[in-house]
Amino acid sequence: MMTRISLAGMAACVVLLGACAAKPAQQTPVLVQTPPRVVVVTDPKLGELLAYQNALRLMTPSELVKAQLDLAKADHAPYNTLRRAMLQATLRGPGDLARAQALLEPLATATGRDEQVLAPLAQMLSSQYADLRRQEDSIEKLNGQLRDAQRRIDQLNEKLEALKNIERSLSVRPAAGAPK
């Protein structure tokens, strides 16, 4: 009886080992996207600043002017300086992004307790504003190239029309061997 069990056990082991040695099925790779990082804001003033930034994007030009006047009356606390920079960048007039970056520079490198809390936000905004400035410079350069190309096209069209007029004004020559 002992030999039967051991033969049956060995047969089962051989079948299992054979199954393990079989080639696995071809698997297609699956792209797994990681969810975006969630940042938890523990400082209520930082939460207010983020809400202020979001509110600025939705303001009309007259509301932006009013906000600018209100901030002009406020003290020069770090939170207000950050608000001024956000507002300046939202106005998007000539040089506004540069002025916003200039307002953020002292906050990004400050050593005070309040400023250190704001430093990462100031650095992030400053880098975003720098990117926006580079994009605006690229757009301005491309617009200049487009204007130059359009000017050249207009000049070539004028030359083409002048050549067409010359061609039309030439007298028709008689064909060779035609009676005179």
Backbone bond lengths (Angstrom), bond angles and torsions (degrees), N, CA, C in turn:
res aa  C-N    CA-C-N  psi(-1)  N-CA   C-N-CA  omega(-1)  CA-C   N-CA-C  phi
1 M - - - 1.433 - - 1.529 111.00 -
2 M 1.265 115.18 -33.74 1.440 121.13 -178.33 1.531 111.16 -65.80
3 T 1.301 117.62 -35.62 1.451 120.71 -179.66 1.508 111.56 -71.81
4 R 1.339 116.68 -33.12 1.458 118.99 178.20 1.525 111.16 -65.34
5 I 1.303 117.32 -42.60 1.459 120.98 -179.79 1.520 109.58 -66.26
6 S 1.260 116.13 -43.37 1.458 117.84 -178.29 1.518 110.88 -68.81
7 L 1.349 118.71 -35.38 1.455 120.00 175.63 1.529 110.53 -67.90
8 A 1.337 116.72 -41.76 1.462 120.06 177.76 1.521 110.54 -65.47
9 G 1.308 117.38 -39.98 1.466 121.43 178.69 1.512 111.47 -65.63
10 M 1.341 115.64 -40.03 1.454 119.31 179.01 1.529 110.61 -68.06
11 A 1.309 116.90 -37.50 1.460 120.35 178.72 1.534 110.09 -64.41
12 A 1.322 116.12 -41.11 1.463 120.17 178.49 1.522 110.81 -64.25
13 C 1.341 115.95 -40.05 1.472 119.59 178.47 1.521 111.09 -64.21
14 V 1.332 116.99 -40.59 1.451 120.80 179.64 1.532 110.10 -63.30
15 V 1.345 117.18 -42.20 1.467 120.93 179.32 1.525 109.94 -64.14
16 L 1.324 116.61 -43.82 1.470 119.79 179.55 1.523 111.71 -64.73
17 L 1.322 117.13 -42.54 1.466 120.05 178.77 1.526 110.64 -64.86
18 G 1.314 116.74 -37.34 1.459 120.26 177.39 1.522 111.60 -63.89
19 A 1.327 115.94 -37.86 1.466 120.03 178.57 1.524 110.81 -67.74
20 C 1.313 117.22 -36.35 1.467 120.87 179.22 1.515 111.31 -69.62
21 A 1.320 117.01 -30.87 1.453 120.84 -177.68 1.516 112.08 -80.92
22 A 1.319 118.03 -10.61 1.461 120.46 -178.49 1.525 109.64 -64.43
23 K 1.313 115.44 148.66 1.461 121.65 -178.93 1.529 109.29 -69.47
24 P 1.356 118.18 130.18 1.467 119.24 179.46 1.521 111.03 -69.62
25 A 1.308 115.31 153.12 1.463 121.33 179.75 1.527 109.76 -65.52
26 Q 1.328 115.56 147.59 1.462 120.91 178.83 1.525 109.40 -65.98
27 Q 1.302 116.43 124.85 1.459 120.69 179.23 1.522 109.69 -106.93
28 T 1.305 115.76 138.76 1.456 119.97 175.93 1.514 108.78 -88.03
29 P 1.321 116.86 137.66 1.465 118.77 179.67 1.526 110.82 -66.26
30 V 1.296 114.85 145.53 1.460 121.85 179.77 1.517 108.11 -115.66
31 L 1.315 115.81 127.93 1.456 120.90 178.30 1.524 108.66 -82.38
32 V 1.301 114.97 120.72 1.460 120.09 -179.85 1.521 107.58 -107.90
33 Q 1.295 115.72 118.87 1.460 119.76 178.72 1.517 108.79 -93.17
34 T 1.325 113.19 134.30 1.456 117.56 178.03 1.517 108.19 -84.42
35 P 1.310 116.17 141.33 1.470 118.24 179.09 1.519 110.05 -67.90
36 P 1.329 117.64 155.03 1.466 119.71 179.35 1.525 110.55 -63.12
37 R 1.325 113.95 149.92 1.457 118.94 178.70 1.516 109.99 -66.95
38 V 1.282 115.32 139.23 1.454 120.89 176.66 1.520 107.10 -104.33
39 V 1.305 114.93 125.53 1.452 120.28 179.44 1.521 107.79 -103.51
40 V 1.299 115.23 124.07 1.459 120.14 178.95 1.517 107.45 -95.63
41 V 1.299 115.79 121.24 1.455 121.55 -179.07 1.523 107.79 -92.47
42 T 1.326 115.14 116.07 1.460 118.85 -178.05 1.519 112.26 -92.88
43 D 1.303 117.17 -24.75 1.466 120.86 179.66 1.527 108.04 -86.88
44 P 1.343 117.93 120.66 1.469 119.40 -178.61 1.534 112.79 -61.72
45 K 1.321 117.34 -29.71 1.469 119.13 179.75 1.528 110.64 -69.26
46 L 1.332 117.29 -33.67 1.458 119.56 175.88 1.525 110.41 -66.13
47 G 1.316 115.77 -38.97 1.461 120.12 176.02 1.521 111.09 -61.74
48 E 1.327 116.21 -39.78 1.465 120.57 177.35 1.528 111.14 -64.91
49 L 1.338 116.68 -39.40 1.459 120.33 179.24 1.528 111.17 -65.02
50 L 1.315 116.30 -41.59 1.462 119.42 178.12 1.530 110.91 -64.99
51 A 1.311 116.73 -39.67 1.464 120.48 177.19 1.536 109.90 -65.68
52 Y 1.332 116.70 -38.16 1.463 121.15 178.28 1.530 110.43 -63.32
53 Q 1.335 116.24 -43.07 1.465 120.61 178.36 1.527 110.45 -60.00
54 N 1.305 116.29 -43.05 1.462 120.41 179.39 1.533 110.76 -66.31
55 A 1.322 116.90 -39.78 1.465 120.94 179.54 1.531 111.09 -65.62
56 L 1.329 117.29 -35.29 1.468 120.63 179.78 1.525 111.51 -61.33
57 R 1.313 116.38 -37.30 1.468 119.73 -178.78 1.521 111.94 -64.37
58 L 1.327 117.42 -24.79 1.458 121.55 -176.25 1.525 113.46 -96.89
59 M 1.330 117.17 -4.64 1.464 120.69 -176.34 1.522 112.12 -77.11
60 T 1.328 114.24 149.00 1.461 121.03 174.00 1.530 108.54 -80.13
61 P 1.321 118.41 164.77 1.470 119.71 178.67 1.528 113.71 -56.74
62 S 1.328 117.82 -37.96 1.470 119.35 179.72 1.533 110.39 -68.48
63 E 1.325 117.26 -36.09 1.471 120.21 177.36 1.530 110.35 -68.02
64 L 1.319 116.56 -34.92 1.467 119.74 177.85 1.530 110.87 -66.05
65 V 1.335 116.73 -39.54 1.475 120.20 177.68 1.521 109.82 -63.87
66 K 1.332 117.07 -42.34 1.467 120.84 178.26 1.528 110.76 -62.71
67 A 1.318 116.86 -42.11 1.469 120.55 178.46 1.519 110.64 -64.22
68 Q 1.328 116.30 -36.34 1.458 120.17 177.79 1.527 111.22 -65.20
69 L 1.334 116.70 -41.40 1.465 120.23 177.67 1.526 111.04 -65.38
70 D 1.332 117.14 -39.93 1.460 120.73 178.92 1.527 111.17 -64.24
71 L 1.318 116.74 -41.30 1.466 119.83 -179.99 1.529 111.87 -70.82
72 A 1.320 117.16 -27.85 1.461 119.74 177.98 1.525 110.73 -64.81
73 K 1.332 116.49 -29.02 1.469 121.07 179.61 1.521 112.10 -82.64
74 A 1.325 117.89 -19.61 1.462 121.61 -175.81 1.527 110.74 -75.37
75 D 1.334 115.43 160.06 1.464 120.09 179.17 1.537 109.85 -70.78
76 H 1.318 115.52 178.30 1.460 120.48 -176.72 1.527 111.59 -100.35
77 A 1.310 116.51 41.03 1.461 121.31 175.77 1.527 108.53 -67.55
78 P 1.324 117.54 155.26 1.473 119.94 -178.24 1.532 113.59 -55.92
79 Y 1.325 117.57 -38.90 1.465 119.96 179.52 1.524 111.06 -64.28
80 N 1.331 116.60 -39.86 1.464 119.66 178.50 1.525 111.67 -69.94
81 T 1.332 115.93 -34.71 1.465 119.29 176.48 1.522 110.09 -63.19
82 L 1.318 116.47 -41.06 1.459 120.30 177.45 1.528 110.78 -64.40
83 R 1.325 116.00 -39.94 1.474 119.73 176.80 1.529 110.59 -62.63
84 R 1.333 116.02 -42.06 1.467 119.82 178.93 1.532 110.56 -60.24
85 A 1.326 116.16 -43.10 1.469 119.87 179.79 1.529 110.41 -63.89
86 M 1.313 117.17 -42.94 1.470 120.82 178.59 1.531 110.80 -61.16
87 L 1.315 115.54 -43.68 1.460 120.69 -179.51 1.527 110.46 -66.65
88 Q 1.319 115.94 -42.87 1.472 120.41 -179.83 1.523 110.32 -60.39
89 A 1.321 116.69 -42.16 1.470 120.25 -179.75 1.522 111.35 -69.17
90 T 1.318 117.79 -29.79 1.459 121.25 -179.56 1.523 111.12 -73.24
91 L 1.328 118.00 -29.85 1.465 121.38 -178.72 1.523 111.52 -64.78
92 R 1.303 117.18 -37.16 1.468 125.13 173.56 1.521 114.18 57.62
93 G 1.299 116.45 35.33 1.461 119.55 171.91 1.520 108.93 -84.60
94 P 1.340 116.61 178.85 1.469 118.98 178.72 1.526 110.89 -61.40
95 G 1.309 116.82 123.71 1.460 122.22 177.57 1.519 115.37 82.85
96 D 1.328 118.89 -1.50 1.468 120.50 -177.56 1.528 112.33 -66.86
97 L 1.315 117.50 -38.13 1.466 119.28 179.39 1.532 110.47 -66.42
98 A 1.318 117.13 -38.17 1.467 120.29 178.10 1.525 110.27 -64.96
99 R 1.327 116.39 -40.87 1.472 119.45 178.38 1.525 110.65 -66.51
100 A 1.320 117.18 -37.67 1.466 120.59 178.20 1.529 109.81 -63.82
101 Q 1.324 116.88 -42.51 1.460 119.95 177.89 1.522 111.19 -63.60
102 A 1.323 116.13 -39.33 1.468 119.76 179.11 1.527 110.73 -62.95
103 L 1.333 117.32 -35.79 1.463 120.33 177.26 1.531 111.26 -68.49
104 L 1.324 116.96 -32.14 1.460 121.06 -175.93 1.528 113.68 -81.38
105 E 1.319 117.55 -25.27 1.466 121.04 -175.95 1.527 113.36 -53.63
106 P 1.335 119.34 -50.17 1.469 118.12 -179.59 1.528 112.56 -64.44
107 L 1.318 117.51 -32.09 1.465 119.96 179.89 1.531 111.52 -70.45
108 A 1.310 116.73 -34.86 1.462 120.67 -176.90 1.521 112.06 -70.12
109 T 1.315 117.42 -24.55 1.468 120.56 -177.37 1.522 113.26 -115.93
110 A 1.316 118.33 7.99 1.465 121.66 -175.69 1.529 110.92 -70.72
111 T 1.332 114.61 159.43 1.463 120.08 -177.66 1.522 112.88 -113.15
112 G 1.311 117.66 -6.96 1.458 120.36 179.62 1.523 111.77 -69.36
113 R 1.328 116.16 159.59 1.464 120.82 -176.91 1.526 112.30 -61.15
114 D 1.332 116.62 -48.87 1.461 120.26 179.54 1.529 111.57 -64.11
115 E 1.326 115.56 -39.83 1.461 119.47 -178.86 1.526 111.66 -68.73
116 Q 1.353 117.23 -35.45 1.460 120.12 -179.65 1.524 111.17 -65.77
117 V 1.327 117.14 -31.91 1.465 120.17 176.32 1.523 109.83 -66.70
118 L 1.327 115.79 -35.13 1.461 120.91 -177.18 1.530 113.53 -87.44
119 A 1.325 117.18 -13.97 1.464 120.43 -174.20 1.531 113.72 -55.98
120 P 1.337 120.16 -47.48 1.476 117.90 -179.95 1.534 112.75 -61.23
121 L 1.326 116.98 -39.90 1.464 120.19 178.52 1.520 110.35 -66.66
122 A 1.322 117.06 -41.37 1.465 121.00 178.86 1.528 110.45 -63.80
123 Q 1.324 117.55 -41.14 1.463 120.76 178.41 1.522 111.43 -64.79
124 M 1.335 116.79 -42.67 1.461 120.78 179.66 1.530 110.51 -63.55
125 L 1.327 116.79 -46.47 1.467 120.11 179.93 1.526 111.01 -63.75
126 S 1.323 116.43 -40.23 1.463 120.51 179.72 1.525 110.61 -62.48
127 S 1.328 117.26 -41.76 1.468 119.33 178.97 1.531 110.83 -68.71
128 Q 1.325 117.58 -36.06 1.468 120.04 176.53 1.526 110.71 -65.19
129 Y 1.319 116.33 -41.91 1.458 119.79 179.65 1.530 110.74 -66.36
130 A 1.337 117.06 -36.09 1.464 120.36 176.58 1.528 109.96 -63.91
131 D 1.325 116.78 -41.81 1.472 120.37 176.81 1.524 110.89 -62.14
132 L 1.324 116.71 -43.34 1.467 120.29 178.77 1.527 111.33 -62.49
133 R 1.321 116.35 -38.54 1.469 119.78 178.39 1.524 110.62 -64.56
134 R 1.332 116.41 -42.59 1.463 119.58 177.98 1.529 110.56 -62.60
135 Q 1.320 116.57 -41.32 1.464 119.90 178.45 1.522 111.17 -63.83
136 E 1.323 116.50 -42.91 1.464 119.63 179.06 1.521 111.04 -64.23
137 D 1.339 116.69 -38.88 1.464 119.79 177.19 1.524 110.89 -63.82
138 S 1.323 116.46 -41.01 1.467 120.51 178.22 1.529 110.91 -64.50
139 I 1.316 115.99 -42.33 1.468 120.29 179.00 1.525 110.11 -62.84
140 E 1.333 115.96 -43.05 1.470 119.79 179.71 1.528 110.54 -63.21
141 K 1.326 117.03 -41.38 1.460 121.16 178.94 1.531 110.37 -64.24
142 L 1.335 116.60 -44.84 1.465 120.21 179.05 1.527 111.94 -64.47
143 N 1.325 116.89 -38.03 1.465 120.06 176.93 1.526 111.08 -64.10
144 G 1.321 116.65 -38.22 1.465 120.47 176.30 1.526 111.29 -63.78
145 Q 1.327 116.29 -42.53 1.463 119.92 177.38 1.528 110.63 -63.97
146 L 1.319 116.70 -38.64 1.462 120.87 178.50 1.527 110.82 -64.37
147 R 1.341 117.07 -43.29 1.466 120.36 177.74 1.526 110.89 -61.67
148 D 1.354 116.79 -42.49 1.471 120.21 178.65 1.524 110.94 -63.11
149 A 1.319 117.18 -43.35 1.464 120.81 179.24 1.526 110.50 -63.75
150 Q 1.317 117.23 -41.10 1.467 120.46 179.09 1.525 110.78 -65.24
151 R 1.325 116.57 -38.62 1.468 120.78 178.19 1.534 110.04 -63.54
152 R 1.350 116.33 -43.24 1.463 119.94 178.10 1.529 111.36 -64.34
153 I 1.311 116.96 -39.55 1.474 121.01 177.57 1.522 110.06 -61.82
154 D 1.333 116.34 -43.64 1.467 119.78 178.82 1.527 111.24 -62.48
155 Q 1.348 116.90 -41.23 1.458 120.46 178.98 1.525 111.02 -64.11
156 L 1.331 116.51 -42.20 1.461 119.93 179.35 1.529 111.37 -66.10
157 N 1.330 116.81 -37.84 1.472 120.06 176.73 1.524 110.97 -63.70
158 E 1.332 117.24 -39.30 1.465 120.94 177.53 1.528 110.63 -63.24
159 K 1.334 116.31 -42.90 1.465 120.15 179.10 1.525 110.45 -64.47
160 L 1.323 116.50 -41.26 1.462 120.84 179.11 1.525 110.93 -62.25
161 E 1.323 117.33 -44.20 1.467 121.25 177.79 1.523 111.17 -63.00
162 A 1.335 116.41 -38.72 1.474 119.90 178.55 1.525 110.21 -64.38
163 L 1.331 116.82 -41.45 1.466 119.85 177.50 1.527 111.56 -65.28
164 K 1.310 117.40 -38.26 1.470 120.94 177.24 1.518 110.32 -63.51
165 N 1.333 117.17 -41.31 1.471 120.88 178.69 1.523 111.01 -64.69
166 I 1.330 117.16 -39.88 1.468 120.60 178.21 1.526 109.11 -63.77
167 E 1.309 116.72 -43.55 1.456 120.99 -179.59 1.530 111.02 -61.83
168 R 1.326 116.55 -41.42 1.469 120.49 179.65 1.532 111.43 -67.94
169 S 1.315 117.02 -32.74 1.464 120.43 -175.77 1.529 113.06 -79.18
170 L 1.305 117.10 -16.87 1.464 119.22 179.20 1.520 108.89 -66.59
171 S 1.335 114.93 140.58 1.463 117.71 178.69 1.518 108.85 -72.58
172 V 1.297 114.03 151.53 1.442 119.39 -179.50 1.520 107.77 -76.16
173 R 1.312 118.24 123.89 1.462 121.99 -179.50 1.522 109.05 -82.35
174 P 1.322 117.67 142.12 1.455 119.51 176.68 1.518 110.32 -70.58
175 A 1.291 115.84 149.15 1.453 121.08 -179.86 1.517 109.79 -68.88
176 A 1.302 119.72 152.72 1.466 124.05 -178.91 1.521 109.93 -65.20
177 G 1.288 116.45 134.40 1.453 121.99 179.15 1.515 113.31 80.83
178 A 1.272 117.86 9.12 1.461 120.05 179.39 1.524 108.21 -81.79
179 P 1.369 118.45 146.65 1.468 120.84 178.96 1.523 110.71 -64.65
180 K 1.323 115.50 144.77 1.465 121.18 -179.11 1.462 111.42 -100.95
